[in-house]
């Protein structure tokens, strides 16, 4: 599939990946982020890796997700 057009091309994406994930190797995360960058504005794609993280989450990842949500979504009243 080729690039996405219109307003969806500008959607911000945060992709997170542990560098020790035994189920989804980091290489697949890297390939996925490159594919995303070819489909939408690459400036809007952020790829974060977490040292020692397996197929799970960590506090640093949760903080990055919170910051991403706070930056890109309107506050809930």
C-alpha positions in Angstrom: 0.0 0.0 0.0 1.2 3.5 -0.9 1.3 6.7 1.1 -1.8 7.8 3.0 -3.3 11.1 1.7 -5.2 14.0 3.3 -5.4 14.8 6.9 -4.6 11.2 8.0 -1.1 11.7 6.6 -0.4 14.1 9.5 -1.5 11.8 12.3 1.1 11.5 15.1 2.3 8.0 15.9 4.2 6.7 18.9 5.6 3.2 18.5 7.3 1.6 21.6 9.4 -1.5 21.7 11.6 -3.4 24.2 15.1 -4.3 22.9 14.8 -7.8 24.6 11.4 -8.8 23.3 11.5 -12.5 22.6 8.0 -12.6 20.9 8.4 -9.6 18.5 12.1 -9.0 17.8 13.3 -5.4 17.7 14.1 -5.8 14.0 10.4 -6.2 13.3 9.6 -3.0 15.2 12.3 -1.2 13.2 10.8 -2.5 9.9 7.3 -1.5 11.0 8.4 2.1 11.9 10.1 2.4 8.5 6.9 1.3 6.7 4.9 3.8 8.7 7.3 6.6 7.8 6.8 5.7 4.1 3.0 5.9 4.5 2.6 9.1 6.6 4.6 12.2 7.3 7.8 10.7 8.8 8.3 13.7 11.0 5.2 12.6 12.9 6.4 9.1 13.6 8.3 8.5 16.9 10.0 5.2 17.7 11.1 4.6 21.2 13.1 1.6 22.5 13.5 0.5 26.1 16.7 -1.2 27.3 16.1 -4.6 28.9 12.3 -4.5 28.3 10.9 -7.8 27.1 7.3 -8.3 25.7 5.9 -6.1 28.4 5.9 -2.5 29.5 7.9 -0.4 31.9 7.6 2.9 33.8 9.6 4.8 31.2 7.3 3.6 28.4 4.2 4.5 30.4 5.6 8.0 31.0 6.4 8.4 27.2 2.8 7.3 26.4 1.4 9.8 28.9 3.4 12.6 27.4 2.3 11.7 23.9 -1.4 11.6 24.9 -1.1 14.9 26.8 0.6 16.5 23.8 -1.8 15.2 21.1 -5.2 14.7 22.6 -7.4 17.4 24.1 -8.0 17.2 27.9 -11.0 15.4 29.2 -13.4 17.6 31.2 
